[in-house]
């Protein structure tokens, strides 16, 4: 099965080039921009309209911290699933024999949606089951495609260490995320492996920091 992994499209989805021969598209969050859920609602509706009409048999959406209208209930699960999109919020779905578990939560940073304190988020990750084919979360594990600049212009790894520990304990075949974008000189978008871990990691973020109005990556195609 071929999976097209997208993340952090931030309302630039119309710029994406849709690859051929895709069986499933998975978006791992931040389809929209506005923090205000009432402004965010129209953005997320526009994305859902686009996502639902993609000529791809299976569609999975795991929201991110920018998708505030979904967390606040202005966009509902019923609306999304009526469009034949699988919404995963701390839950598992089997599609064409593939076990997929998804969560939108990231360690707290600012006042956005789907966030938990770093000291307690491990309780959520303890629910990630063993034997997964695909784990979809919004944010990266620590040390994997998660480098960015601090306010003091220093490079920092900002992924979740508790998430990395859980993934090391119950390694999925593939782990999909976004949240941490690329910059001019740091490339997070793409795939990689980590020594000692069997998982293939994919950062599907499609925009660069400082260039949010332009698609700089068209996602990753994975053969599962």
QUICORBEL-V665786 format. One record per run of one state. SS is the DSSP state (H for helix, E for strand, L for the rest). FROM is the first residue (numbers start at 1). LEN is the number of residues. If there is no record, write none. Layout:
# QUICORBEL-V665786
ss	from	len
SS	FROM	LEN
SS	FROM	LEN
This chain:
# QUICORBEL-V665786
ss	from	len
L	1	1
E	2	6
L	8	5
H	13	3
L	16	8
E	24	4
L	28	9
H	37	16
L	53	5
E	58	4
L	62	6
H	68	4
L	72	5
H	77	6
L	83	3
E	86	2
L	88	3
E	91	5
L	96	2
E	98	6
L	104	2
E	106	2
L	108	7
E	115	2
L	117	5
H	122	4
L	126	8
E	134	4
L	138	3
E	141	1
L	142	5
E	147	3
L	150	5
E	155	3
L	158	2
E	160	1
H	161	9
L	170	4
E	174	4
L	178	4
E	182	1
L	183	7
E	190	4
L	194	6
E	200	4
L	204	1
E	205	1
L	206	2
E	208	1
L	209	2
E	211	1
L	212	8
E	220	4
L	224	1
